């Protein structure tokens, strides 16, 4: 049971249909260099904590927001994250506090995006805690895979092409912002 839900969480992120979540991760990673990997892991974990809370609330039937509204808000979180990256590009202590809080808050929104899928998975099953834990662990593992793949690519770009962190941030944040605008227009 554990491995099945873990694998479902893993592939829920790595599935090409889950592009908005990967896009959010790319936006979250944009201002970081490979040497900041620890800060980035804490940031991703703050995001996971946020979406774990709302996923649990939805799985337990405590909260059930409108899926159209949540999809719109997810696109909005991508755009806001991209704007924050451009306005606050340096990962110093005060900026990281803002990024941790926003990642946690945006995780709450993204967790509701998973809730319909997760409720369908567990159905009428009385046991919610173990599937919820395994699913969230799978999501966290997938996010770490995406982040480390991006950091590896960034490291290669830094060393091979002498890409500057500022340029990388502007490119990824601009792309994320542009796609988020398209998603917002589709979801209005």
JOFENWO-V673728 format. One record per residue. PSI is psi in whole degrees, -180 to 180 (* if undefined). NEAR is the number of other C-alpha atoms within 10 Angstrom. Layout:
# JOFENWO-V673728
PSI:NEAR / PSI:NEAR
This chain:
# JOFENWO-V673728
-47:8 / -50:15 / -33:12 / -47:13 / -35:23 / -48:24 / -39:17 / -41:21 / -42:25 / -51:22 / -17:17 / -33:20 / -44:22 / -10:18 / 131:11 / -20:11 / -18:10 / 38:12 / -35:13 / -34:20 / -43:20 / -39:19 / -41:20 / -43:25 / -42:21 / -43:22 / -41:27 / -36:26 / -19:28 / -44:28 / 1:26 / 150:21 / 166:21 / -29:18 / -13:10 / 23:13 / -33:15 / -44:10 / -40:14 / -39:25 / -40:17 / -38:14 / -45:22 / -39:23 / -38:19 / -42:21 / -44:28 / -41:23 / -45:20 / -49:23 / -22:27 / -38:27 / -51:17 / -30:23 / -40:29 / -44:22 / -41:16 / -41:21 / -33:24 / -1:14 / 15:11 / -35:9 / 140:14 / 79:15 / 165:13 / 127:10 / -34:14 / -42:12 / -43:13 / -43:18 / -39:20 / -46:17 / -35:18 / -45:26 / -38:26 / -40:18 / -34:23 / -47:29 / -44:25 / -41:19 / -42:25 / -42:29 / -42:18 / -38:19 / -38:26 / -39:17 / -32:9 / 69:16 / -24:17 / 127:15 / 57:17 / 180:9 / -48:9 / -38:10 / -40:14 / -35:17 / -45:13 / -43:13 / -39:22 / -46:19 / -44:15 / -38:20 / -42:26 / -48:23 / -45:17 / -30:24 / -36:26 / -42:21 / -47:24 / -32:27 / -38:26 / -26:29 / -29:25 / -16:20 / -42:24 / -44:16 / -45:13 / -43:22 / -39:19 / -38:10 / -46:13 / -20:15 / -130:11 / 13:9 / 133:9 / -33:8 / 113:9 / -32:15 / -51:12 / -48:13 / -39:22 / -46:22 / -47:17 / -43:21 / -46:26 / -38:24 / -39:20 / -41:24 / -45:25 / -42:23 / -43:18 / -41:21 / -41:23 / -39:17 / -47:15 / -46:18 / -45:21 / -33:17 / -43:12 / -44:18 / -36:21 / -45:14 / -42:12 / -44:20 / -45:17 / -42:14 / -40:15 / -45:16 / -42:10 / -43:9 / 5:9 / 39:10 / 133:14 / 147:13 / -39:19 / -44:16 / -43:12 / -45:18 / -48:23 / -41:18 / -54:15 / -42:20 / -41:29 / -42:19 / -47:17 / -42:27 / -45:24 / -46:15 / -38:17 / -37:24 / -43:16 / -44:12 / -41:19 / -43:18 / -38:11 / -32:10 / 0:14 / *:9
